[in-house]
Amino acid sequence: MINKVELCGVNTAKLPVLKNHVMRELFARCQAGDRSAREELISGNLRLVLSVIQRFTNRGENVDDLFQVGCIGLIKAIDNFDLGQNVKFSTYAVPMIIGEIRRYLRDNNVIRVSRSLRDVAYKALQTKERMASEKGREPTVAEIAEAMGVGREEVVFALEAIQEPVSMFEPVYHDGGDPIFVMDQIQDEKNADKEWIEAICLQDAMECLNPREKMILHMRFFEGKTQMEVASEIGISQAQVSRLEKGALGRVRKQL
């Protein structure tokens, strides 16, 4: 009882282990329509599911849920296994169990992705695995897109959409002192120290201008208006706006 661990009501300490010759006999019976043999195959390979879900236990998911999803992958592997292929059942089943769990995690992601986008992503992953097996190397995104008959951008967008979100406070490095988090590696282009200091300097430099010059620069460079539009609004000619703008910019540059 000390080593007893229950998942979905199953005592994992008492899970059977099937020998190879027994497995082949059960598969032959199962594929002939014997449902009891199928049940024996499922219960006799639950340890495979246990070994796989250990890879996903640090994601905060309920272990019982992962175990049940893994069992679905196991059943699919049993129903589709070809005895004629010279491959061990575990070699065939483990990727299917992993794939089923990954699909579950993606579908239950906190960021909702449209069904059509997920379908493209799953098809891309399947195509990638198939092409990698055929070519003996990882296919490029362009090759995957060509095989699927879709655009490269669509494949990239779909694959990125199903990636799991990462917390800004996820530690990326720890040397015994203060950890470095993801947020420490991301630069805020709009609120960086350099941008903030430059904004203060520009504000101080513009204090040397008179109200009309300030208005002209604000309308030109903050509101994006043309010299003709500025001239029309403040009631002077475009040539005057040009002259005042040039003089104001020169004094601001000198202050900076």
C-alpha positions in Angstrom: 0.0 0.0 0.0 3.0 2.3 0.5 3.7 2.6 -3.3 0.0 2.7 -4.2 -0.9 5.6 -6.5 -4.4 5.8 -7.9 -5.2 7.6 -11.2 -8.9 7.6 -12.2 -9.5 4.9 -9.7 -6.7 2.6 -11.1 -4.1 1.3 -8.7 -1.0 1.9 -10.7 1.1 -0.4 -8.5 -0.9 -3.4 -9.8 -0.9 -2.6 -13.5 0.1 -5.8 -15.5 3.0 -6.0 -17.9 2.4 -8.1 -21.0 5.2 -10.1 -22.6 5.8 -9.8 -26.3 4.4 -13.1 -27.3 1.2 -12.5 -25.3 0.9 -9.1 -26.9 1.0 -10.6 -30.4 -1.6 -13.2 -29.4 -3.9 -10.6 -28.0 -3.5 -8.4 -31.1 -4.4 -11.3 -33.4 -7.6 -12.0 -31.3 -8.4 -8.2 -31.1 -8.2 -7.7 -34.8 -10.4 -10.8 -35.3 -13.1 -9.0 -33.3 -12.4 -10.3 -29.7 -13.4 -7.4 -27.4 -12.0 -9.0 -24.3 -8.6 -9.2 -26.0 -8.9 -5.5 -26.7 -9.6 -4.8 -23.0 -6.6 -6.9 -22.0 -4.4 -4.9 -24.4 -5.6 -1.6 -22.9 -5.1 -2.6 -19.3 -1.8 -4.3 -20.1 -0.4 -1.1 -21.7 -1.5 1.5 -19.2 2.1 1.8 -17.9 2.9 3.3 -21.3 0.4 6.1 -20.6 1.9 6.6 -17.1 5.4 7.0 -18.6 4.2 9.5 -21.1 2.2 11.8 -18.8 5.3 12.3 -16.6 6.6 14.6 -19.3 3.5 16.9 -18.9 3.1 16.9 -15.1 4.8 20.4 -14.7 2.1 22.2 -16.7 -0.4 22.6 -13.9 -2.9 20.2 -15.5 -4.9 17.6 -13.5 -3.0 14.3 -13.7 -6.2 12.3 -13.9 -7.3 14.3 -16.9 -3.9 13.7 -18.6 -4.2 10.0 -17.8 -7.6 9.7 -19.4 -6.5 11.6 -22.5 -3.4 9.4 -22.8 -5.7 6.4 -22.6 -7.6 7.7 -25.6 -4.3 7.9 -27.5 -3.5 4.3 -26.4 -6.8 3.0 -27.6 -6.3 4.7 -31.0 -2.9 3.1 -31.2 -4.3 -0.4 -30.4 -7.1 0.0 -32.9 -4.7 1.1 -35.7 -1.6 -1.0 -35.0 -0.5 -3.2 -37.9 1.0 -6.6 -36.8 2.6 -6.9 -40.2 5.0 -4.0 -39.6 8.3 -4.9 -38.0 7.9 -2.4 -35.1 7.3 -2.7 -31.4 3.9 -1.6 -30.2 5.4 0.8 -27.7 7.4 2.5 -30.5 4.1 3.0 -32.4 1.9 3.9 -29.4 4.1 6.5 -27.5 3.9 9.1 -30.3 0.2 8.7 -30.6 -0.3 9.1 -26.8 1.9 12.2 -26.8 0.0 13.6 -29.8 -3.3 13.1 -28.1 -2.1 14.8 -24.9 -0.7 17.7 -26.9 -3.9 18.2 -28.8 -5.8 18.2 -25.5 -3.4 20.9 -24.1 -3.7 23.0 -27.2 -7.5 22.8 -27.3 -7.7 23.7 -23.6 -5.3 26.6 -24.0 -6.2 29.8 -22.1 -5.9 31.6 -25.5 -8.7 30.5 -27.7 -7.7 29.7 -31.3 -10.3 29.2 -34.1 -11.0 25.7 -35.1 -10.0 26.2 -38.7 -6.6 27.6 -37.6 -6.0 24.7 -35.2 -6.9 22.3 -38.1 -4.3 23.9 -40.3 -1.7 23.7 -37.5 -2.4 20.0 -36.7 -2.3 19.1 -40.4 1.0 21.0 -40.7 2.4 19.0 -37.7 1.3 15.7 -39.3 2.8 16.7 -42.6 6.0 17.7 -40.9 6.3 14.3 -39.1 5.5 12.4 -42.4 8.0 14.4 -44.4 10.7 14.1 -41.7 10.3 10.3 -41.8 10.4 10.2 -45.6 13.3 12.6 -46.1 15.3 11.7 -43.0 15.5 15.4 -42.0 13.3 18.2 -40.8 11.3 19.8 -43.7 11.3 23.5 -44.1 8.2 25.6 -43.7 8.1 26.2 -47.4 8.2 22.4 -48.1 5.4 21.8 -45.6 3.2 24.6 -47.1 3.8 23.2 -50.6 2.8 19.7 -49.6 -0.4 21.0 -48.0 -1.2 23.3 -50.9 -1.4 26.5 -48.7 0.7 29.6 -48.3 3.8 29.6 -46.2 2.5 32.6 -44.2 -0.7 30.6 -43.3 1.4 27.7 -42.0 3.6 30.0 -39.9 0.6 31.8 -38.5 -1.2 28.6 -37.6 1.8 27.0 -35.9 2.5 30.2 -33.9 -1.2 30.4 -32.9 -1.2 27.0 -31.1 2.0 27.7 -29.1 1.5 27.7 -25.4 1.6 31.1 -23.7 4.5 31.8 -21.4 4.2 33.8 -18.2 6.1 37.1 -18.1 7.3 35.9 -14.7 8.7 32.6 -16.0 12.3 32.3 -14.9 14.8 31.8 -17.7 18.0 31.8 -15.7 19.0 31.3 -12.1 22.5 31.3 -10.8 21.7 31.1 -7.1 21.0 34.9 -6.9 18.1 36.8 -8.2 16.4 35.0 -11.2 16.1 36.5 -14.6 12.5 36.4 -15.9 11.0 36.5 -19.4 9.9 40.1 -18.8 13.6 41.1 -18.1 14.4 40.0 -21.7 11.7 42.0 -23.4 12.3 45.6 -24.4 9.4 48.1 -24.4 10.1 50.2 -27.4 7.6 52.9 -26.4 8.5 53.2 -22.8 12.3 52.5 -22.9 14.5 54.8 -20.7 16.0 56.3 -23.9 12.6 57.3 -25.3 11.5 58.7 -22.0 14.6 60.8 -21.6 14.4 62.1 -25.2 10.8 63.1 -24.6 11.7 65.1 -21.6 14.6 66.8 -23.4 12.4 67.7 -26.4 9.8 69.1 -24.1 12.4 71.3 -22.3 13.9 72.4 -25.6 10.6 73.6 -26.9 10.2 76.0 -24.0 12.4 78.4 -25.9 9.7 78.8 -28.6 6.8 81.3 -28.6 3.2 80.0 -28.6 2.7 80.2 -32.4 5.9 78.3 -33.1 4.9 75.6 -30.6 1.5 75.3 -32.3 3.1 75.0 -35.7 5.5 72.2 -34.6 2.8 70.4 -32.8 0.4 70.5 -35.8 3.2 69.5 -38.2 5.0 66.7 -36.3 2.4 65.5 -33.7 -0.8 65.8 -35.7 0.8 65.1 -39.1 -0.6 68.1 -40.9 0.8 69.6 -44.0 2.2 73.1 -44.2 -0.8 74.2 -46.3 -3.2 72.8 -43.7 -1.4 74.6 -40.9 -1.4 77.8 -42.8 -5.2 77.5 -43.4 -5.9 76.9 -39.7 -3.8 79.7 -38.3 -4.5 82.2 -41.1 -1.0 82.8 -42.6 0.6 81.8 -45.8 2.3 78.5 -46.5 5.6 80.4 -47.0 5.3 81.9 -43.6 4.6 78.5 -42.0 7.7 77.1 -43.7 9.9 80.0 -42.5 8.6 79.8 -38.9 8.9 76.0 -38.8 12.5 76.1 -40.1 13.5 78.8 -37.5 11.8 76.9 -34.7 13.4 73.6 -35.5 16.8 75.3 -35.6 16.4 76.7 -32.1 15.1 73.3 -30.8 18.1 71.5 -32.3 20.5 74.1 -30.7 18.8 73.5 -27.3 19.1 69.7 -27.6 
